[in-house]
Amino acid sequence: MNTVFHKANSRGHANHGWLNSFHTFSFANYYNPDRIHFGNLRVLNDDEVAPGMGFGTHPHDNMEIISIPLEGDLEHKDSMGNTTVIREGDVQVMSAGTGILHSEYNKNKDKPVKFLQIWLIPNVRNVEPRYDQITLNEKEANNQFLQILSPNKNDDGVWIYQNAWFYISNITSGNELTYSLKDASKNGVYLFVLKGNLNIEGIELNLRDGLGITETSSFNIKANSNAKILLMEVPLD
């Protein structure tokens, strides 16, 4: 098993006042030649948007964009006619394809909104843009892997144009889970800590640490405290 360990305090950081953002991979004005991507995982931004503020209308194309709210309410509008609000426990996906315009704002005037913005490079270009969102039953993530994304539109969670699978798990202190890759010959796993601390094959991870895992078919995750993780299995080529 090979690993790449990204400590939380080693991420890129940009504070624009209205937006406080941490970048696991190179993004905007943060550039690190050793952190361009992990396989097809291109962007993992940990964003906090001030009350009433947000991202004005801007374009995207040929990218799979996943938003996972962690706290607060995020309002979304796009050129496909969608106007929605996503909250903690929701997962949103856009296939930008031939091109979309969208905006994202903190719906609340009295508290920040925190969310993960994740981009994956698609395996099909110039598709018709599409949008979807779901609400999770997080009890199903207690001490097991709850699938929130896959390449199969008939499977659990949202789907994207890429052979990737995302899971969340809430692991109680002292419990241990084993993750087996869907396609160990082509994929790796990037794991991101949303709460608590844990141990993966002897590596200690804390809040907002990230660990890329390759060249293995499975690995063990043990919670040293009550912990929550986002696990992303993605193609490496």
Number of C-alpha atoms within 10 A of each C-alpha: 10 9 15 12 16 18 15 18 11 12 22 20 17 16 11 9 10 15 19 15 20 23 22 29 23 20 19 9 9 15 13 13 8 9 18 15 18 23 19 21 23 20 23 22 22 21 20 24 24 21 19 16 18 20 14 12 14 11 13 17 17 22 25 25 21 23 20 21 22 19 16 19 21 25 17 20 17 18 14 12 9 12 13 13 17 23 19 17 14 18 21 23 21 22 28 23 20 14 16 20 15 18 16 20 20 24 21 16 10 10 15 20 27 24 22 19 17 18 21 25 20 22 14 12 15 14 15 12 19 14 15 13 19 14 14 16 10 13 11 14 18 14 19 17 20 22 20 22 25 22 16 16 12 9 12 13 22 24 25 24 21 18 20 24 23 21 19 25 22 23 26 17 16 12 15 17 16 13 14 12 18 16 14 16 13 15 23 28 28 21 23 24 21 19 18 20 21 27 15 18 11 10 11 15 23 19 17 22 21 23 21 19 22 20 14 16 16 15 14 13 18 21 23 19 16 15 23 23 24 19 24 23 27 25 23 15 9
